[in-house]
Amino acid sequence: MRKTMMYVFMVMAFMLLAMPVYAQGGTAGGNWGIPIAAGIGMGIASGLCGLGQGRATASAAEAMARNPGARPGIQFVLILGLALIESLALYTLVIIFMKVG
């Protein structure tokens, strides 16, 4: 296991050191890389925000089922957490519009 991790880190170091070789600034095939990367980034951000919101909601529902007396506090923290999670997706969208547009 230890030797395998050593090889994994060696390959990662090699890939990170070799990356500038491929960083050429030519636009022979058009400039489609930025919008495609932006779409993939927004998809990843939205998907992970959805997973986070689902986990937060499930945990809040479980907490309310265990302790119904703490419902107002749990509901407040849940809404605050969902707003912060959703703001991450909105920040990603704003950054994409600034980068692509």
C-alpha positions, 0 to 999 in steps of 0.5 A: 500500500505504501509503495503504491501511494509513492508511485501515485505521488510520483506520477502526480508530481510528474504530471504537474511538472510536465503541465507547462509543456502543454500550455501553448497560447495558440488559437488554431481550433477556435476558442471553445475551451473557456465556454466548455470548461465554464459549463463543466464547472457550473455543472460540477458546482450545481451538482455538489450544491444539490448534494450538500442541500440534500444532506443538510435537509436530511440531517435537519429532518432527522434532528427534528424527528429526534428533538421536536422541541428544538424545531425553531433553532434547527429550522433557522440554522437549516435555512441559513445553511441552505442560503449559504450553499445556494450562494456558492452556486450563484457565485460560480455562475457570476464568475463564469459570466465574468470569465466567458462574457 
